[in-house]
Each structure stands twice: as structure tokens, then as C-alpha cells.
């Protein structure tokens, strides 16, 4: 454990950020899984709604700096392409 007060604070702050980032990444993965599940069950309406939600969640994570913008764009692109196969 750190001895200096500022180092102790960094440990606490980093733990909070880690938990926040972990929560948001988990939310992104869940939203992606929901889209994939809807596509695998051939439910176009549900897939469209899930895609809209997933794009929103991914974009928010990107804006917060949790995902790199290119990573977010790639995820959105892949999901959109997947949903468009249901047409």
C-alpha cells in the first residue's frame, strides 16, 4: 500500500474508475449479445430495437473514452451489417 497521501488517493480513484469502466464494458457486451440473439431468432423488429439501443450504448462508451472511436465504429458496423442480413 502507498505511503504518500496523493498515492493513496490515486489508488481509490483508480478503483472507482475501474469499476465504472467495467460496468460500461459489460453493458456494451450485453447490448451486442441482445442484437445477436435477436438476429439468430430471425426477429427483425426486436433486432432493430436492440441495434438502436446497442449503437447508443457503444457511442456513449466511446464518448467517455472507454472504447476507442475506431473500435466503437467497427462494433456498430458489424452489428448493422448483421441486422441488415435479415432483410
PLY file of the C-alpha trace (Angstrom):
ply
format ascii 1.0
element vertex 87
property float x
property float y
property float z
element edge 86
property int vertex1
property int vertex2
end_header
0.00 0.00 0.00
1.15 3.52 -0.75
2.52 5.76 1.99
2.02 9.16 0.39
-1.40 10.77 0.67
-1.69 11.56 -3.05
-0.71 7.99 -3.95
-3.40 6.65 -1.60
-5.93 8.90 -3.31
-4.84 7.64 -6.74
-5.47 4.07 -5.60
-9.01 4.96 -4.53
-9.75 6.97 -7.68
-8.36 4.24 -9.93
-10.55 1.63 -8.23
-13.64 3.78 -8.84
-12.72 4.33 -12.50
-12.01 0.62 -12.93
-15.46 -0.32 -11.58
-17.15 2.30 -13.78
-15.30 1.17 -16.89
-16.00 -2.49 -16.14
-19.70 -1.74 -15.75
-19.91 0.15 -19.03
-17.93 -2.50 -20.94
-20.27 -5.13 -19.56
-23.27 -3.09 -20.71
-21.77 -2.86 -24.21
-21.23 -6.63 -24.37
-24.78 -7.27 -23.15
-26.30 -4.96 -25.76
-24.25 -6.65 -28.50
-25.39 -10.08 -27.31
-29.03 -8.95 -27.38
-28.69 -7.91 -31.03
-27.02 -11.21 -31.94
-29.72 -13.19 -30.11
-32.49 -11.30 -31.92
-30.80 -11.93 -35.27
-30.29 -15.62 -34.54
-34.02 -15.94 -33.74
-34.88 -14.12 -37.03
-36.86 -11.44 -35.18
-36.37 -8.35 -37.35
-38.34 -5.90 -35.18
-36.59 -6.93 -31.98
-33.22 -6.87 -33.76
-33.85 -3.32 -34.97
-34.74 -2.11 -31.48
-31.79 -3.91 -29.96
-29.49 -2.42 -32.62
-30.68 1.11 -31.85
-30.02 0.54 -28.15
-26.63 -1.07 -28.82
-25.48 1.81 -31.04
-26.44 4.26 -28.30
-24.60 2.32 -25.60
-21.49 1.85 -27.77
-21.41 5.54 -28.74
-21.70 6.63 -25.12
-18.85 4.32 -24.14
-16.75 5.75 -26.96
-17.52 9.33 -25.93
-16.48 8.55 -22.35
-13.16 7.18 -23.60
-13.83 3.61 -22.57
-13.79 2.37 -26.15
-11.58 3.76 -28.88
-13.63 5.52 -31.57
-12.49 3.09 -34.28
-13.32 0.12 -32.06
-16.79 1.56 -31.47
-17.28 2.24 -35.18
-16.24 -1.33 -36.00
-18.69 -2.79 -33.49
-21.55 -0.64 -34.79
-20.70 -1.52 -38.39
-20.63 -5.25 -37.71
-23.93 -5.17 -35.84
-25.63 -3.08 -38.53
-24.38 -5.46 -41.21
-25.66 -8.41 -39.19
-29.15 -6.89 -38.76
-29.29 -5.97 -42.46
-28.90 -9.65 -43.37
-32.44 -10.18 -42.01
-33.98 -8.04 -44.77
0 1
1 2
2 3
3 4
4 5
5 6
6 7
7 8
8 9
9 10
10 11
11 12
12 13
13 14
14 15
15 16
16 17
17 18
18 19
19 20
20 21
21 22
22 23
23 24
24 25
25 26
26 27
27 28
28 29
29 30
30 31
31 32
32 33
33 34
34 35
35 36
36 37
37 38
38 39
39 40
40 41
41 42
42 43
43 44
44 45
45 46
46 47
47 48
48 49
49 50
50 51
51 52
52 53
53 54
54 55
55 56
56 57
57 58
58 59
59 60
60 61
61 62
62 63
63 64
64 65
65 66
66 67
67 68
68 69
69 70
70 71
71 72
72 73
73 74
74 75
75 76
76 77
77 78
78 79
79 80
80 81
81 82
82 83
83 84
84 85
85 86
